[in-house]
């Protein structure tokens, strides 16, 4: 028995009546959560993927005695510290919002969700500790020991993200509890943390994080090369993150396909919205490109026969379940879900083709980095990857509606009754995230200008003196700071 049905029994109100009666605070709560999650998820990508990229660059510098690689690793670590700082702010905001915006969810399922949130907090603190050790370890820790400080950063960043994704996976496929007479009983929080769906959903996010981070970093150096800075610093700064992005871009379509396998059984309404299937046909379903659903009729779509069933159902004959199999009150916003899903898939395939083209041409002896048109494409790849990531989350979250816990609790049941105050909170959040974005851009641009002038380190009134470097031959600037 779902919480929705329990509430209906307690109030003697029909479930459909409860479903249609949306609290006034629902809209601002949704807008607030969309803003916070949409902003934070991009910063979180760098916490997941950046440490591994830094590790590879730093290790290359040590093994080959490559000072350019060491300089890049050091600079990237400072950039990651800035992103970590603003990510800490947005993550803290989100932790408060879970209780403020959705008291029905946290009040009912707090015992179920407590463990993964606790582990995520622990992982965050450990990541901060090792980030500090790594930043202040340049020239103070033996090189081979210093580079190892990146590994705990990478592990804790990945584990913390997994814990959060596990909660979201649980919201899509709830497990680890029973509802008895309207009460949550037999709580098994470990099932939330290690349910099978969480692994696949995290894999999709993990690979997406490498796409966003790799393409974004490579894009920065592509812009530098467009402005005439075609030295080894820029080429190496481009190639290492681009290699990470390449692997991610090639793997992502397959990871996404495996994640979607069985969606017809788990969330048929979401699959119907993804495929814009208004009815369930008798034969194979087409793949619909574009189009919108207006008054129950699909308009403006390009249908490719059979391909919908092949991709969604892994079958040449089985149709995609249509919206006609889902009660009207349980259907998600179809057009938003469909267009977001196709935006994600379309950009993902475009980026996959771009990396294949680059490495194919490199194999044939042509370096596309000498062509301005390719550099312009690389400069746009980072923003495109971010758009694809946002579109994927929109498809996931909007496609689950009207449920906050699929099949158990509706979003309208979880929201708090703080209508007027929630609009003020939303306005304040817009200002906060705008200020953080502006501040981060100013700081990063200032750092980039100093690096282009040749400045390596700024004097610190409280830091310990440098007595050597990662190479043991002086500081990174070639001198000791006494």
Buried (B, 14 or more C-beta within 10 A) or exposed (E): EBBBBBBBEEEEEEBEEBBEEBBEBBBBBBBBBBBBBBBBBBBBBBBBBBBBBBBBBBBBBBEEEBBBBBBBBBBBBBBBBBBBBBBBBBBEBBEEBBEBBBBBBBEBBBEBBBBBBEBBBBBBEBBBBBBBBBBBBBBBBEBEEBBBBBBBBBBBBBBBBBBBBBBBBBBBBBBBBEBEEEEBEEBEBEBBBEBEBBBBBBBBBBBBBBBBBBBBBBBBBBBBBBEEBBEEBBBBBBBBBBBBBBBBBBBBBEBBBEBBBBBBEBBBBBBBBBBBBBBBEEEBBBBBBBBBBEEEEBEEBEBEEBBBBBBBBEBEEBBBBBBEEBEEEBBBBBBBBBBBBBBBBBBBBBBBEBBEEBBEBEEEEEEBBEEEEBBBBBBEBBEBBBBBBBBBBBBBBBBBBBBBBBBBBBBBBBBBEBBEEBBEBBEEBEEBBEEBEEEBEEBBEEBBEEBEEEEBBEEEEEEEEBEBBBBEEBBBBEEEBE
